[in-house]
Amino acid sequence: MTMNICRRAFALATIFIAMPAFASDELHRQEPDTVIFAMMSGKCSTLKVAGRDFACRAVAFFQTEEGRANFTVALDDPGDDSHIITFSGDNGRRPEANLYELPIDRMLLKTKDRPKADGLPVPAVESSAGLCKQVGNFVTLELSSISCTAVDRNGKKYELQYQSDGAPMAVRRIKRMRVGSPAVSPFDDVK
């Protein structure tokens, strides 16, 4: 009987020790460094998140050293000043000098209710399928529009229609990529 109690106590202790490790795994995931960041000015003519309409406060693009590209939108949500969505994907391509296409394979969703790391919400990552198209030329800092659509594995739909106001983008190249073959970036000059 004592052995049975010891086994139960050990099992219970193991569960309590392991649970914080599993729960914090999402918080401690090491993300690759951002190498390019671009902030755009304009307006969202359409911004839909799971059937709800929103206005946007800001739209930005960033790319990591591993090549993952992201179109990030800060929502104008009176009930949540931390509401941010990101259309994220790999293997972007530039079929023309003024067109960048990014296949979307995940949505990153931040809200005030998410767990926090360093005081900021950690995004929920939803597997998704979709496409973003950016019209304009990042090399010359002239952007015309961005359109993104995606559907996550739960059937929730996300849509963005963004129009530039014509002002040049604010671009920061943070550092050079250092690993693997270079990813296609909308900032690469097409020859």
Buried (B, 14 or more C-beta within 10 A) or exposed (E): EEEEEEEEEEEEEEEEEEEEEEEEEBEEEEEEEBBBBBBBBBEBEBBBBEEEEBEBBBBBBBBBBBBBBBBBBBBBBEEEEBBBBBBBBBEBEBEEEBBBBBBBBBBBBBBEEBEEEEEEBBBBBBEBBBBBEBBBBBBEBBBBBBBBBBBBEEEBBBBBBBBBEEEEBEBEEEEEBEEEEEBBBBBEEBE
